[in-house]
Amino acid sequence: MTIQATLFSFVNRWECDENDHLNVQFYFSRFEEADRQFRLMTGLSETVVGARRVRHVRYHKEMRTGDLITVHSSIAFDGPHMLTVIHEMRDAATGMLSATALDGYEPSASAAKTLRQRFRDFQTPMIAEAGPRGISAGPANARATLAALQSKGAQIVYRGTVLPRDIGPDGKADDRFALSCCTDGVAHVWQRTPMTHAYLTENGFGRVAVEMKLTWITPLKTGDAMLVVSGFTGVNPKTFSMRHHLFETRTNRLAAVLDVVALTMDLTRRVAVEQPDEAYQSINKMLID
């Protein structure tokens, strides 16, 4: 036994966004369910390996309405974390790799040998496609504050409340909820650049994420009011990066951080396009890092 089949699914039309492909929150929800099944199969738990520190996702191929989804999962001890769970999402009809997720754990170094033995039947080598590329592997800074971020130019782009439908089996808001808040707010981040809604519509372009890393700092629970404050962290000719911070608003407690690498896509040709020079210059002046 090595890699495990952990999910069989399907892209529903209602899960697709304005770019006519599966919205990122539903990639995360598929990986979350695959992980639940993998834990059941393997006995992996927080008691054994500690809490998950990050979930690092890379998007390799668009998933569109009607596509068949499978996820296979395994453990890599040669990944970027002391213990790395790899989830590979594929189009079941073609076998093409669509997305990958790395779940990072940092159990004590003294436990490494024991864990290798315990999970020997579920190990595979790290695959290159899943490796971090535009975002570092480690967890985000847990000490960021709302006031400090706003002083650097980050802005509030979303406000909401955690509802019962947003809660996972562990009684805490799940990954899909965190992603849904950020995807609702991200258009307001782009609107700060020359790549406004009007610009994208006129040129037939879309907003696309190619890599993400989610770090949970503290849990959100039913009834918590929260906000997202976001800012730019880097820029290149074709891509730029941003960071979304989710705060519980009663105490301004940091709950989660989502790092994102984004680009502009031609929605007809389905290829990445370079940003206009003025967008590069504009983003470069607004970096919060």
C-alpha positions as CSV (number, residue, x, y, z in Angstrom):
1,M,0.0,0.0,0.0
2,T,1.2,3.5,-0.9
3,I,-1.0,6.2,-2.4
4,Q,-4.6,6.0,-1.4
5,A,-7.8,6.9,-3.4
6,T,-9.4,9.4,-1.0
7,L,-12.0,11.2,-3.2
8,F,-14.3,10.6,-6.1
9,S,-16.3,13.7,-7.1
10,F,-17.6,15.9,-10.0
11,V,-17.6,19.6,-10.9
12,N,-21.1,21.0,-10.5
13,R,-22.1,24.1,-12.5
14,W,-23.0,26.0,-9.4
15,E,-19.4,25.6,-8.1
16,C,-17.9,27.5,-11.1
17,D,-17.2,31.2,-11.0
18,E,-17.2,34.0,-13.5
19,N,-14.2,32.5,-15.3
20,D,-16.3,29.3,-16.0
21,H,-14.0,27.0,-13.9
22,L,-14.1,25.5,-10.5
23,N,-13.8,28.2,-7.8
24,V,-10.8,27.8,-5.5
25,Q,-13.0,27.4,-2.4
26,F,-14.3,24.1,-3.9
27,Y,-10.8,22.8,-4.6
28,F,-10.1,23.4,-0.9
29,S,-13.3,21.6,0.1
30,R,-12.4,18.6,-2.0
31,F,-8.9,18.4,-0.4
32,E,-10.5,18.8,3.0
33,E,-12.8,15.8,2.4
34,A,-10.0,13.8,0.9
35,D,-7.9,14.5,4.0
36,R,-10.8,13.3,6.3
37,Q,-10.9,10.0,4.5
38,F,-7.1,9.7,4.5
39,R,-7.0,10.2,8.3
40,L,-9.6,7.5,8.7
41,M,-7.6,5.1,6.5
42,T,-4.2,5.8,8.1
43,G,-4.9,6.7,11.7
44,L,-3.2,10.1,11.3
45,S,-4.5,12.5,13.9
46,E,-3.4,15.6,15.8
47,T,-2.7,13.4,18.8
48,V,0.0,11.6,16.7
49,V,1.5,14.4,14.5
50,G,0.1,17.7,16.0
51,A,-2.1,20.2,14.3
52,R,-1.8,20.9,10.5
53,R,0.3,24.1,10.1
54,V,-0.4,24.9,6.5
55,R,-2.3,23.7,3.4
56,H,-0.3,24.7,0.3
57,V,-2.2,24.4,-3.0
58,R,-1.0,24.7,-6.6
59,Y,-3.4,24.8,-9.6
60,H,-2.1,23.0,-12.7
61,K,-5.1,22.6,-15.0
62,E,-8.5,24.1,-15.0
63,M,-11.4,22.0,-13.8
64,R,-14.7,22.9,-15.6
65,T,-18.3,22.0,-15.4
66,G,-18.9,18.2,-15.7
67,D,-15.3,17.2,-15.2
68,L,-14.7,14.1,-13.1
69,I,-12.5,14.5,-10.0
70,T,-10.4,12.0,-8.1
71,V,-8.0,12.7,-5.3
72,H,-5.2,10.4,-4.2
73,S,-3.3,11.0,-1.0
74,S,0.0,9.8,0.6
75,I,2.7,10.8,3.1
76,A,6.1,12.1,2.0
77,F,8.9,12.3,4.5
78,D,11.1,14.1,1.8
79,G,8.6,17.0,1.5
80,P,9.1,20.6,2.8
81,H,7.8,19.7,6.2
82,M,8.9,17.1,8.7
83,L,5.7,15.2,7.8
84,T,4.0,16.2,4.5
85,V,0.7,14.8,3.3
86,I,0.3,15.1,-0.5
87,H,-3.1,15.2,-2.1
88,E,-3.1,14.9,-5.9
89,M,-6.3,16.0,-7.7
90,R,-6.8,14.6,-11.3
91,D,-9.3,14.8,-14.0
92,A,-10.6,11.2,-13.9
93,A,-11.4,11.1,-17.6
94,T,-8.0,12.1,-18.8
95,G,-5.6,11.4,-15.9
96,M,-4.3,15.0,-16.1
97,L,-3.0,16.5,-12.8
98,S,-5.4,19.4,-12.0
99,A,-4.2,20.6,-8.5
100,T,-2.0,19.5,-5.6
101,A,-2.2,20.2,-1.9
102,L,0.6,19.8,0.7
103,D,-0.5,19.6,4.3
104,G,2.4,20.4,6.5
105,Y,3.0,19.0,10.0
106,E,5.9,19.5,12.4
107,P,6.0,16.7,14.9
108,S,9.0,16.5,17.2
109,A,12.3,15.5,15.5
110,S,12.6,12.7,18.0
111,A,9.4,11.1,16.6
112,A,10.5,11.0,13.0
113,K,11.8,7.4,13.0
114,T,8.7,6.2,14.8
115,L,6.4,8.0,12.4
116,R,8.2,6.6,9.4
117,Q,7.6,3.1,10.7
118,R,4.0,3.8,11.7
119,F,3.0,5.2,8.3
120,R,5.3,3.0,6.1
121,D,2.4,1.6,4.2
122,F,1.2,5.1,3.1
123,Q,4.5,6.7,1.9
124,T,5.4,7.9,-1.5
125,P,8.2,10.2,-2.7
126,M,7.5,13.9,-2.9
127,I,6.3,14.9,-6.4
128,A,7.9,18.0,-8.0
129,E,4.6,19.4,-9.3
130,A,3.4,19.9,-5.7
131,G,6.4,21.8,-4.4
132,P,6.1,25.4,-3.3
133,R,7.0,27.8,-6.1
134,G,5.9,31.4,-5.6
135,I,5.1,31.1,-1.8
136,S,7.4,29.9,1.0
137,A,6.5,26.6,2.6
138,G,6.4,27.7,6.2
139,P,3.4,29.0,8.1
140,A,2.5,32.7,7.9
141,N,3.3,35.2,10.6
142,A,0.9,34.7,13.5
143,R,1.7,38.1,15.1
144,A,0.2,40.4,12.4
145,T,-2.2,42.9,13.8
146,L,-5.1,44.7,12.1
147,A,-3.7,48.2,13.0
148,A,-0.2,47.4,11.8
149,L,-1.5,46.0,8.5
150,Q,-3.7,49.0,7.8
151,S,-0.7,51.3,8.6
152,K,1.2,49.6,5.8
153,G,-1.7,50.2,3.3
154,A,-3.7,46.9,3.6
155,Q,-7.4,47.5,3.4
156,I,-10.6,45.8,4.6
157,V,-12.2,43.9,1.6
158,Y,-14.8,41.7,3.3
159,R,-17.0,41.5,6.4
160,G,-19.1,38.5,7.4
161,T,-20.4,36.1,10.1
162,V,-19.6,32.5,10.6
163,L,-22.8,30.5,10.1
164,P,-23.7,26.9,11.0
165,R,-23.2,25.9,7.4
166,D,-19.6,27.0,7.6
167,I,-18.6,24.6,10.4
168,G,-16.7,21.4,9.9
169,P,-17.0,18.2,11.9
170,D,-14.5,19.5,14.4
171,G,-16.9,22.4,15.3
172,K,-14.7,25.0,13.7
173,A,-15.0,27.1,10.5
174,D,-13.5,25.0,7.6
175,D,-11.1,25.8,4.8
176,R,-13.9,26.4,2.3
177,F,-15.3,29.2,4.5
178,A,-11.9,31.0,4.7
179,L,-11.5,30.7,1.0
180,S,-15.0,31.9,0.3
181,C,-14.4,35.1,2.3
182,C,-11.2,35.8,0.5
183,T,-12.6,35.1,-3.0
184,D,-15.5,37.5,-2.3
185,G,-13.1,40.1,-1.2
186,V,-10.4,39.7,-3.8
187,A,-12.1,41.7,-6.5
188,H,-11.8,44.7,-4.3
189,V,-8.1,44.1,-4.1
190,W,-7.7,44.0,-7.8
191,Q,-9.9,47.2,-8.0
192,R,-7.0,49.1,-6.3
193,T,-4.9,48.5,-9.4
194,P,-5.4,49.6,-13.1
195,M,-6.7,46.0,-13.7
196,T,-10.2,47.1,-12.6
197,H,-13.5,45.3,-13.2
198,A,-14.0,47.5,-16.2
199,Y,-10.5,46.8,-17.6
200,L,-11.0,43.1,-17.3
201,T,-14.4,43.1,-18.8
202,E,-13.3,45.2,-21.8
203,N,-10.4,42.9,-22.6
204,G,-12.1,39.6,-21.9
205,F,-9.7,38.8,-19.0
206,G,-10.3,37.0,-15.7
207,R,-8.7,37.0,-12.2
208,V,-6.9,33.7,-11.6
209,A,-5.0,32.2,-8.7
210,V,-2.2,29.8,-9.4
211,E,-0.9,29.1,-5.9
212,M,-2.2,29.5,-2.4
213,K,-1.2,28.7,1.2
214,L,-3.7,28.7,4.0
215,T,-2.4,29.1,7.6
216,W,-4.9,28.7,10.5
217,I,-3.8,30.7,13.5
218,T,-6.9,30.4,15.8
219,P,-10.3,28.9,15.2
220,L,-13.5,30.6,14.1
221,K,-16.8,29.3,15.4
222,T,-20.5,29.8,14.8
223,G,-21.6,33.3,15.4
224,D,-18.1,34.9,15.2
225,A,-18.1,38.2,13.2
226,M,-15.0,38.5,11.1
227,L,-13.3,40.6,8.4
228,V,-10.6,40.2,5.8
229,V,-7.8,42.8,5.4
230,S,-5.6,42.4,2.4
231,G,-2.5,43.8,0.7
232,F,0.0,43.1,-2.0
233,T,3.2,41.3,-1.2
234,G,5.1,41.0,-4.5
235,V,4.9,41.7,-8.2
236,N,6.4,40.2,-11.5
237,P,5.6,40.9,-15.1
238,K,2.9,38.1,-15.3
239,T,2.1,37.4,-11.7
240,F,1.6,39.3,-8.4
241,S,1.1,38.1,-4.9
242,M,-1.2,39.2,-2.1
243,R,-2.0,38.2,1.5
244,H,-5.4,38.0,3.1
245,H,-5.7,38.2,6.9
246,L,-8.9,36.9,8.6
247,F,-9.7,38.6,11.9
248,E,-12.4,37.9,14.4
249,T,-13.7,41.4,14.9
250,R,-14.9,41.4,18.5
251,T,-11.3,41.2,19.8
252,N,-9.4,41.7,16.6
253,R,-7.9,38.2,17.0
254,L,-6.1,36.9,13.9
255,A,-7.7,33.7,12.8
256,A,-6.1,32.8,9.5
257,V,-3.8,34.0,6.7
258,L,-4.1,33.2,3.0
259,D,-1.2,33.8,0.7
260,V,-2.0,34.0,-3.0
261,V,-0.1,34.2,-6.3
262,A,-2.4,35.6,-9.0
263,L,-2.4,36.4,-12.7
264,T,-4.6,37.7,-15.5
265,M,-6.0,35.1,-17.9
266,D,-7.4,35.6,-21.4
267,L,-10.8,33.9,-21.1
268,T,-11.0,33.1,-24.8
269,R,-7.5,31.6,-25.2
270,R,-7.3,30.3,-21.6
271,V,-3.7,31.5,-21.2
272,A,-1.9,33.9,-18.9
273,V,-1.3,37.4,-20.1
274,E,1.2,40.0,-18.9
275,Q,0.0,42.9,-16.8
276,P,0.1,46.4,-18.2
277,D,3.2,48.3,-17.1
278,E,1.1,50.7,-15.1
279,A,-0.3,47.8,-13.1
280,Y,3.2,46.5,-12.3
281,Q,4.2,50.0,-11.2
282,S,1.0,50.5,-9.2
283,I,1.2,47.2,-7.3
284,N,4.9,47.8,-6.6
285,K,4.1,51.0,-4.8
286,M,1.5,49.3,-2.5
287,L,3.5,46.4,-1.1
288,I,2.9,45.7,2.6
289,D,6.0,43.4,3.0
